């Protein structure tokens, strides 16, 4: 994971403007797109920041590719599930600032049996990889079920989700 290429995911246009200004002040060149076709693949020493709206799954892939290439990413996304997916995918390759995402989101409702089973296995001490193997899922599918469980419980972290699960809040 590269700590030198930050990523911000938000639904707020003013947060995008502040993030872009902070990157510029730190010496980054901000470009208004995730597409960097003319640039060399390795951007890690060039201090390029890509800033754009994410409205579809293809935009998620483009933003993650920009981060993999070494660009900082500032993404505005109005759809909570897409924003969560983007933040989760970006977290695999860089540090993600989620502080501007809707932390006070209301719980989406009770857990479905698949989400409950993922939390049950994690609560017993299994890793996400072990959960995936136990349930005959890909690791990514297990992670998505965990993310859906966090949303349903109205929490941001797995530790918070497990705490709520143990308290029996996930009826």
The 8 nearest C-alpha neighbors of each residue, nearest first, counted from 0:
[[1, 92, 93, 2, 91, 94, 90, 3],
 [2, 0, 93, 3, 4, 92, 94, 69],
 [1, 3, 94, 4, 93, 0, 5, 92],
 [2, 4, 1, 5, 93, 94, 71, 43],
 [5, 3, 71, 2, 70, 1, 69, 93],
 [6, 4, 71, 94, 3, 95, 93, 72],
 [5, 7, 72, 95, 71, 73, 96, 94],
 [6, 8, 73, 96, 95, 74, 72, 9],
 [9, 7, 74, 75, 97, 73, 86, 82],
 [8, 10, 75, 100, 99, 11, 76, 74],
 [9, 11, 77, 76, 75, 12, 100, 8],
 [10, 12, 14, 9, 13, 15, 75, 99],
 [13, 11, 15, 14, 16, 10, 75, 9],
 [14, 12, 16, 15, 11, 17, 18, 10],
 [15, 13, 17, 11, 16, 12, 18, 9],
 [16, 14, 12, 18, 13, 17, 19, 73],
 [15, 17, 13, 19, 14, 18, 20, 12],
 [18, 16, 20, 14, 19, 15, 21, 13],
 [17, 19, 15, 21, 20, 16, 14, 22],
 [18, 20, 22, 16, 17, 21, 15, 23],
 [21, 19, 17, 23, 22, 18, 24, 16],
 [22, 20, 24, 18, 19, 23, 17, 25],
 [21, 23, 25, 19, 27, 24, 20, 18],
 [24, 22, 27, 26, 20, 25, 21, 19],
 [23, 25, 21, 22, 26, 20, 27, 19],
 [24, 26, 22, 23, 27, 21, 20, 46],
 [25, 27, 23, 24, 22, 28, 46, 21],
 [28, 26, 46, 23, 22, 47, 25, 29],
 [29, 27, 47, 48, 23, 46, 30, 26],
 [28, 30, 48, 49, 47, 27, 31, 50],
 [29, 31, 49, 32, 48, 50, 28, 47],
 [32, 30, 50, 51, 49, 29, 33, 48],
 [33, 31, 51, 34, 49, 50, 30, 35],
 [32, 34, 49, 62, 61, 65, 35, 51],
 [35, 33, 32, 36, 61, 65, 62, 49],
 [36, 34, 38, 37, 33, 32, 65, 39],
 [35, 37, 38, 34, 39, 40, 33, 65],
 [36, 38, 35, 39, 34, 40, 42, 41],
 [39, 37, 35, 36, 40, 42, 41, 34],
 [38, 40, 41, 42, 37, 36, 35, 68],
 [39, 41, 68, 42, 38, 69, 36, 35],
 [42, 40, 68, 39, 43, 69, 44, 38],
 [43, 41, 69, 45, 68, 44, 70, 40],
 [42, 44, 69, 41, 45, 70, 46, 68],
 [45, 43, 42, 46, 69, 41, 47, 70],
 [44, 46, 42, 47, 43, 70, 27, 69],
 [47, 45, 27, 44, 28, 48, 43, 70],
 [46, 48, 28, 70, 27, 45, 29, 71],
 [49, 47, 71, 29, 70, 72, 28, 30],
 [48, 50, 72, 30, 33, 32, 29, 31],
 [49, 51, 73, 31, 32, 74, 72, 30],
 [52, 50, 32, 74, 31, 75, 53, 33],
 [51, 53, 75, 74, 76, 54, 50, 58],
 [52, 54, 76, 58, 75, 55, 74, 59],
 [53, 55, 52, 76, 58, 56, 78, 77],
 [56, 54, 58, 57, 53, 59, 81, 60],
 [55, 57, 59, 58, 60, 54, 81, 53],
 [58, 56, 60, 59, 55, 61, 54, 53],
 [57, 59, 61, 53, 56, 55, 60, 62],
 [60, 58, 56, 62, 57, 61, 85, 63],
 [59, 61, 57, 63, 58, 62, 64, 56],
 [62, 60, 58, 64, 59, 63, 33, 65],
 [63, 61, 65, 59, 33, 64, 60, 58],
 [62, 64, 66, 60, 65, 61, 89, 67],
 [63, 65, 67, 61, 66, 62, 60, 68],
 [64, 66, 68, 62, 63, 70, 67, 33],
 [67, 65, 70, 63, 69, 68, 64, 71],
 [68, 66, 64, 69, 65, 63, 92, 70],
 [67, 69, 65, 41, 66, 42, 40, 70],
 [70, 68, 43, 42, 66, 67, 41, 4],
 [71, 69, 66, 47, 48, 65, 42, 68],
 [70, 72, 48, 4, 5, 6, 66, 49],
 [73, 71, 6, 49, 48, 50, 74, 7],
 [74, 72, 50, 7, 6, 8, 49, 15],
 [75, 73, 8, 51, 52, 50, 7, 72],
 [74, 76, 52, 9, 10, 53, 8, 51],
 [75, 77, 10, 53, 82, 78, 52, 9],
 [76, 78, 10, 79, 75, 82, 54, 9],
 [77, 79, 81, 76, 80, 82, 54, 10],
 [80, 78, 82, 81, 83, 77, 76, 101],
 [81, 79, 83, 82, 78, 84, 85, 147],
 [80, 82, 84, 83, 78, 79, 85, 76],
 [83, 81, 79, 85, 84, 80, 76, 86],
 [82, 84, 86, 80, 85, 81, 87, 79],
 [83, 85, 81, 87, 82, 86, 88, 80],
 [84, 86, 82, 88, 83, 87, 59, 89],
 [85, 87, 83, 89, 88, 84, 90, 82],
 [88, 86, 84, 90, 85, 89, 83, 91],
 [87, 89, 85, 90, 86, 91, 84, 63],
 [90, 88, 86, 91, 87, 92, 63, 93],
 [91, 89, 87, 93, 88, 92, 95, 94],
 [90, 92, 89, 88, 93, 0, 87, 94],
 [93, 91, 0, 90, 89, 67, 1, 66],
 [94, 92, 1, 0, 90, 2, 89, 91],
 [93, 95, 5, 2, 90, 6, 96, 1],
 [96, 94, 6, 90, 7, 97, 5, 93],
 [95, 97, 7, 98, 6, 8, 94, 99],
 [98, 96, 100, 99, 95, 8, 7, 86],
 [97, 99, 96, 100, 102, 101, 9, 7],
 [100, 98, 97, 9, 101, 8, 96, 14],
 [101, 99, 9, 97, 98, 102, 8, 10],
 [100, 102, 103, 104, 99, 98, 79, 10],
 [103, 101, 104, 100, 155, 98, 154, 99],
 [102, 104, 101, 105, 153, 154, 100, 106],
 [105, 103, 102, 101, 153, 106, 150, 154],
 [106, 104, 153, 107, 103, 152, 151, 150],
 [105, 107, 153, 151, 152, 108, 150, 104],
 [108, 106, 151, 105, 150, 152, 153, 109],
 [109, 107, 151, 106, 110, 152, 169, 170],
 [110, 108, 170, 169, 151, 111, 107, 152],
 [111, 109, 114, 169, 115, 148, 151, 112],
 [110, 112, 114, 113, 115, 109, 148, 116],
 [113, 111, 115, 114, 116, 110, 117, 109],
 [114, 112, 116, 115, 111, 117, 144, 110],
 [115, 113, 117, 111, 148, 116, 144, 112],
 [114, 116, 112, 118, 113, 117, 110, 119],
 [117, 115, 119, 113, 118, 114, 112, 120],
 [118, 116, 114, 120, 119, 115, 121, 113],
 [119, 117, 121, 115, 116, 120, 122, 114],
 [118, 120, 116, 122, 117, 121, 115, 123],
 [119, 121, 123, 122, 117, 118, 125, 130],
 [122, 120, 125, 118, 124, 123, 119, 117],
 [123, 121, 119, 124, 120, 118, 161, 125],
 [124, 122, 120, 121, 125, 119, 118, 126],
 [123, 125, 121, 122, 126, 120, 119, 129],
 [126, 124, 121, 129, 120, 123, 130, 127],
 [125, 127, 129, 128, 130, 121, 124, 120],
 [126, 128, 130, 129, 131, 125, 141, 138],
 [129, 127, 131, 126, 130, 138, 132, 125],
 [128, 130, 132, 126, 131, 127, 125, 133],
 [129, 131, 127, 133, 128, 132, 134, 126],
 [130, 132, 136, 128, 138, 134, 129, 141],
 [133, 131, 135, 129, 130, 134, 136, 128],
 [132, 134, 130, 131, 135, 129, 136, 128],
 [133, 135, 131, 136, 132, 130, 117, 141],
 [136, 134, 132, 133, 131, 137, 130, 138],
 [137, 135, 131, 134, 140, 132, 138, 141],
 [136, 138, 140, 139, 131, 141, 135, 132],
 [137, 139, 141, 131, 140, 128, 142, 136],
 [138, 140, 142, 137, 141, 143, 136, 131],
 [141, 139, 143, 137, 142, 138, 136, 144],
 [140, 142, 138, 144, 139, 143, 131, 145],
 [143, 141, 145, 139, 140, 144, 146, 138],
 [142, 144, 146, 140, 145, 141, 147, 139],
 [145, 143, 147, 141, 146, 142, 114, 148],
 [144, 146, 142, 148, 143, 147, 141, 149],
 [147, 145, 143, 149, 148, 144, 142, 150],
 [148, 146, 144, 150, 145, 149, 151, 143],
 [149, 147, 151, 145, 150, 146, 114, 152],
 [150, 148, 146, 152, 154, 147, 151, 160],
 [151, 149, 153, 147, 148, 152, 154, 146],
 [152, 150, 107, 106, 148, 108, 149, 153],
 [153, 151, 106, 149, 150, 154, 148, 160],
 [152, 154, 106, 150, 151, 105, 104, 149],
 [155, 153, 149, 152, 156, 159, 160, 150],
 [156, 154, 149, 102, 159, 153, 157, 150],
 [157, 155, 159, 158, 154, 160, 149, 161],
 [156, 158, 160, 159, 161, 149, 155, 145],
 [157, 159, 161, 156, 160, 162, 155, 163],
 [160, 158, 162, 156, 157, 161, 154, 163],
 [161, 159, 157, 163, 158, 162, 149, 164],
 [160, 162, 164, 158, 163, 159, 165, 157],
 [161, 163, 159, 165, 160, 164, 158, 166],
 [164, 162, 166, 160, 161, 165, 168, 159],
 [165, 163, 161, 167, 166, 162, 169, 168],
 [164, 166, 162, 167, 163, 161, 168, 122],
 [167, 165, 163, 164, 168, 162, 169, 161],
 [166, 168, 164, 165, 169, 163, 170, 162],
 [167, 169, 163, 166, 170, 164, 165, 152],
 [170, 168, 167, 109, 164, 110, 152, 163],
 [169, 109, 168, 167, 110, 108, 164, 111]]
